[in-house]
Amino acid sequence: MTGRLPPTDPVAAMASFSCGQYADHLIEEGLPVPAWAWVNAVARGSAFFVASLATPGTDPPDVGDREDVLRPWYRARQTMALVVTERLNSLGCDLVHLQRGALHGLELELAATCDVFERGPIETTALVSDALDVLHRGSSPGARYWD
């Protein structure tokens, strides 16, 4: 049994998860943010949202005394969004294909193993990039299921 605290508003938590803003929801609630929640932005966010995260020079919100812990994660999320945006441009596919083909599965795998493995921002960003590489190469069974 994990020691996770439930969000105070489950409807708001589900809505934020569905649109890729679960990490932001947890921060607003003052709860810990696991690595998979940062991947949620690129795994579930709209094309507009992901593109806005990839915009250089976008400063993260003021998070007070949690800034030292969260700032590297905001940078990692921006980098993940940049990687996704670059893949979209180079592959000529749409975001939903990348999300369904690689990012949903990665997000769920990270969520399922977050109690076993603690992942940092750099490792998590590399896992996003690796998942997109596997999808592009088609070397994983079912990785390109939309074809």
C-alpha positions as CSV (number, residue, x, y, z in Angstrom):
1,M,0.0,0.0,0.0
2,T,1.4,3.4,-1.0
3,G,1.4,6.5,1.2
4,R,0.0,8.7,-1.6
5,L,-2.4,11.4,-0.7
6,P,-5.5,11.7,-2.8
7,P,-6.1,15.0,-4.6
8,T,-8.6,17.1,-2.8
9,D,-10.9,17.3,-5.8
10,P,-10.9,14.1,-7.9
11,V,-12.9,15.7,-10.7
12,A,-10.3,18.4,-11.1
13,A,-7.5,15.8,-10.9
14,M,-9.1,13.8,-13.7
15,A,-9.7,16.9,-15.8
16,S,-6.1,18.0,-15.4
17,F,-4.8,14.5,-16.2
18,S,-6.9,14.3,-19.3
19,C,-5.5,17.5,-20.7
20,G,-1.9,17.0,-19.8
21,Q,-1.8,19.3,-16.8
22,Y,-1.7,16.8,-13.9
23,A,1.8,18.0,-12.6
24,D,0.4,21.5,-12.4
25,H,-2.6,20.3,-10.5
26,L,-0.5,18.4,-8.0
27,I,1.7,21.5,-7.5
28,E,-1.4,23.7,-6.9
29,E,-2.6,21.1,-4.3
30,G,0.8,21.2,-2.6
31,L,1.3,17.5,-3.3
32,P,4.5,15.7,-4.5
33,V,4.8,15.4,-8.2
34,P,6.1,12.0,-9.5
35,A,8.1,11.8,-12.7
36,W,5.3,10.3,-14.7
37,A,3.1,13.4,-14.0
38,W,5.6,15.5,-15.9
39,V,5.4,13.2,-18.9
40,N,1.6,13.6,-18.7
41,A,2.0,17.0,-20.4
42,V,3.3,15.5,-23.7
43,A,1.4,12.3,-23.4
44,R,-2.0,13.9,-23.0
45,G,-1.7,17.6,-23.9
46,S,-3.1,19.2,-27.0
47,A,-0.8,20.2,-29.9
48,F,-1.2,23.8,-28.8
49,F,-0.4,23.0,-25.2
50,V,2.7,21.0,-26.1
51,A,3.9,23.7,-28.5
52,S,3.4,26.4,-25.8
53,L,5.5,24.3,-23.3
54,A,8.3,24.1,-25.9
55,T,8.5,27.8,-26.4
56,P,11.9,29.1,-25.3
57,G,12.1,31.7,-22.6
58,T,8.9,30.6,-20.9
59,D,9.5,30.9,-17.2
60,P,7.8,28.5,-14.8
61,P,5.4,29.9,-12.3
62,D,6.6,31.1,-8.9
63,V,6.4,28.0,-6.7
64,G,7.9,29.5,-3.5
65,D,9.9,27.2,-1.3
66,R,9.6,24.3,-3.7
67,E,11.4,26.2,-6.5
68,D,14.7,24.3,-6.1
69,V,13.0,21.0,-6.5
70,L,10.5,21.9,-9.2
71,R,12.6,24.2,-11.5
72,P,14.6,21.3,-13.0
73,W,11.3,19.5,-13.7
74,Y,9.9,22.5,-15.5
75,R,13.0,22.6,-17.7
76,A,12.7,18.9,-18.3
77,R,9.1,19.3,-19.3
78,Q,10.1,22.0,-21.7
79,T,12.8,19.8,-23.2
80,M,10.3,16.9,-23.5
81,A,7.9,19.2,-25.4
82,L,10.8,20.3,-27.6
83,V,11.7,16.7,-28.4
84,V,8.1,15.9,-29.3
85,T,7.7,19.0,-31.4
86,E,11.0,18.2,-33.3
87,R,9.7,14.7,-33.9
88,L,6.4,16.0,-35.2
89,N,8.2,18.2,-37.7
90,S,10.7,15.6,-38.8
91,L,8.2,12.7,-39.1
92,G,5.3,14.7,-40.6
93,C,2.8,12.9,-38.3
94,D,0.4,14.4,-35.8
95,L,0.7,14.5,-32.1
96,V,-2.0,11.9,-31.4
97,H,0.0,9.3,-33.3
98,L,3.1,9.9,-31.1
99,Q,0.9,10.0,-28.0
100,R,-0.9,6.8,-28.7
101,G,2.1,5.0,-30.2
102,A,4.6,5.7,-27.5
103,L,3.8,8.4,-24.9
104,H,0.7,6.9,-23.3
105,G,2.4,3.6,-22.7
106,L,5.5,5.3,-21.3
107,E,3.4,7.5,-19.0
108,L,1.6,4.4,-17.7
109,E,4.8,2.4,-17.3
110,L,6.4,5.3,-15.3
111,A,3.3,5.5,-13.1
112,A,3.3,1.8,-12.5
113,T,6.9,1.8,-11.4
114,C,7.2,5.1,-9.6
115,D,7.2,3.4,-6.2
116,V,10.0,1.1,-7.2
117,F,12.2,3.5,-9.2
118,E,12.8,7.2,-8.5
119,R,13.6,9.0,-11.7
120,G,15.0,12.4,-12.1
121,P,14.3,15.0,-14.7
122,I,17.2,14.1,-17.0
123,E,16.4,10.3,-17.0
124,T,12.7,11.0,-17.5
125,T,13.4,13.3,-20.5
126,A,15.7,10.6,-22.0
127,L,13.0,8.0,-21.6
128,V,10.6,10.2,-23.6
129,S,13.2,10.6,-26.4
130,D,14.0,6.9,-26.3
131,A,10.3,5.9,-26.6
132,L,9.9,8.2,-29.6
133,D,13.0,6.6,-31.2
134,V,11.6,3.1,-30.7
135,L,8.3,4.2,-32.2
136,H,10.0,5.8,-35.2
137,R,12.1,2.7,-35.9
138,G,9.1,0.5,-35.4
139,S,11.3,-2.0,-33.5
140,S,8.8,-2.6,-30.7
141,P,5.8,-4.9,-31.3
142,G,2.7,-2.8,-31.6
143,A,4.7,0.4,-31.5
144,R,3.1,1.6,-34.8
145,Y,-0.3,0.3,-34.2
146,W,-2.1,3.0,-36.1
147,D,-0.6,1.8,-39.5
